């Protein structure tokens, strides 16, 4: 179970993440091509890493998640291991869990560090 908190409201997922993907922020970019390739390399910036999770939420928790996502709030997320992170939530996709008739949602979310 994962908790999400903002402004005195705390909501919980119904599940632990069923999948986790970490996308590193490698700030290497091509800036000029003249007779070869020129690359500007800032290296790995850990603060820019994104974590993707697949979680299930009840409808009340889902309403809070969507509200915080729409408002771009920085939310405190505490993972199943008890580690707290201050992140922005980005909803990548979601669907209703059929057996719960719109009372539960399965979502893929990204956590963006600031």
N, C-alpha and C positions, 0 to 999 in steps of 0.2 A: 504494500500500500504506500502511496506517495501523497504527501500533503502539499497544498498550495495555499499561501496566505498573503492577504493584502488588506490594509486598512481595518484590521480587527476581525476580518472574516477569514476563516480557514475551512477549506473543503478537502475532501479525500477522494482518491481514485478508488475504484472497486477492486483493482488488481495491481500487482506489481507490473512493471514494464514487461511486455511479452517479447519485445525486441528492443535493442539499443544500438544505435549507430552514432559514432562520433565523427564529425567532419572537421578536420583541422583547418585552421585559417593560415594558409601558407601564402604570404603576401609577395609572391613573385609575379611580376608582370612585364610584358614586353612594352617598351616605351618608344623604340625607334628601330626601323629597319633601313639601313643604308649600306649596301655592300656587305651585309652580314646581319646578325641578330644581336641587338643590345638588350640586355635584361637588367631590370632594376630589382634587387632582391632585398626585402626587408626581413626575410626569415619567417619562422613560425611565430605567430602571435597567439599565445594561449587564450587571451581574453576574447578572441574572435572565434574560438571553436564553437560548433553547434552540436547539440546532442539531440537525437531524434528518439522518441519513445512511442510505442503503441500502448495505450491505456484504455480502460473502460471507466465511465463515470455514470452516476445516476443523473437524472434530469436537473436536479437542483445544483449539483456541483458543476454540471456542464454549462448551465446558465452563467455561473460566476466565471468560468474559464473563458467563455466567449466574450463576456463583458470586459474582462481584463485584457484580452487579446485586442479587441476593437479599440480600447483606450490606450494601448501600448504601455500599460503600467509595468514597472519593475516589481516582480512578485518573488516572495521567498518560497523556494521549493525545497522540501526535505525528502530525500530519496529513501528507499527501503533500508539502506545501511545507516540512516540517521545523519547523513551529510547535508548541510543546508547550503543552498546556492541562491544568490539574488540574480534573477534572469528575466528576460522578456519572453513571453509565450507566443509562439506562432503556430496556428492551426494549419496543418498541411492537408489533411483530409479527415473526414468523419463519416460514420454511417450509424444508423440506429441498429441496435441488437434485436433481431426479429422476434425472439421469444419473449421480450419484455415490452413489446408494443409501445415504443417511443418513450419508455421510462428509463432506458439505458442507452448510452452512446459509446461506440468504440472509435477512438480518434488517434491519429498520428500527429503528434505535436513536436515542435522543435523548441529547445531552450537556447536562447541567445544571451551570452554574457555581455555585459556593458563595459 
